[in-house]
Amino acid sequence: MKNKKTDKNIIEFATGYHFNLKTKETFYQNQKLKLTKKESLFLKLLLLNMGQVVTFEQATNYIWNKEELITENNLRTLVWRLRNKLKTDIIKNNQGIGYFIEA
């Protein structure tokens, strides 16, 4: 699965999926998926760092306000919800370090 960029604002990933960087919307077979703001931010972060592990700290700093007290469990719950909505197991876990999407 290659990261194809047909348009600089579109990132294609997995089979049939694409993410619009400008609108922060995710589509599967051209149908818009209903993701929360935090789910979209996390997916965007993973896609922009495709093939690299995004650490728990990087993810929590990117998604949540620094004033909020966030645990790794908050992130795990977010990942679990996102995985269920994507219906494909593209989000991989690097145990104890973070998450990634293979390039």
N, C-alpha and C positions, 0 to 999 in steps of 0.2 A: 504494500500500500504506500504509494508515494504521495507526498504532499504536493498536490498540483495547484498552482495558482493561475487560474484562467483570467482572473481579474485581481488586481492588487488588493482588493477588499474582501475577496472570497478565498477561504481555505477549505479545500476538499479533504476529507479524512474518512477512514473506513470505507465501506461500500455503500454508496448512496447518500452519504452525509456531506453537508457543507455548512460552514459558519461564515456569516457576514460580519466582518470586523467593524464596519461603519454602523450598522444597526444593532450589532450584538445579538443577532438572531441565529438560531440553529434550525436547519432543515434536514429532513429525511425524505428522500424521493420527492423532493420539491414541496413537501408538506411541512409547515412551520411547527416546530415542537414547542410546547409550553414549558419553558424553564423559568425558574425564579432569577432575580437579578444576581444573587450570589452564585447560583449554578452556572449562569452564563459567564460571569467573571472568572470562575475557576476553569471552565472549559477553554475560554480565551487564553488564560495564562498557560494552560497545558499545550494548546495548539501553537502559541508563539514560541514555546520552548520544546517543540516536538523532538523526541529522541533524547531529551535530557531530563533528569530527575528534578522536579520542583519540590523543594524541601517543605516540611510542615511550616517552618517559620516564614519562608517566602510566600506560601499560599495564604497563611493567616494575615500577614501584613498587607497583601494585595486585596484580599476580600473584605476583611473586617477593619473597622476603625481601631486605631491603636489604643484608644482609651478603653475599649471593651475587653473584658477578661474572657479569652477564648482558650479552649483546651483542644488537644488533638482529637478528642471525642467529637467536638463540634464539626471538625473537618471530616472525620470518618462518616458522620451522619450525612453530611452534604454529599460526599462521594457516593454513598450508598443510594441516596435519592436520585442522583444524576445517572448512575449506572442503570437503575431501574427504568428511567425515562429513555435512555439511549437504546436499550434492547440489544446492545452488542457489548462485548467485554473488551473495550479498547483502552480503558483506563487501568493501567498496571500499577502495582504497589511494589516499591522497593522497601522491604521490611525495615521499619525503624527510621527511615530517611525521608521518604515522600512518595510522590506519584508521578507517572509519566505516561505519555502516549508514544508508542513506537513510531519511528519515522518510516 
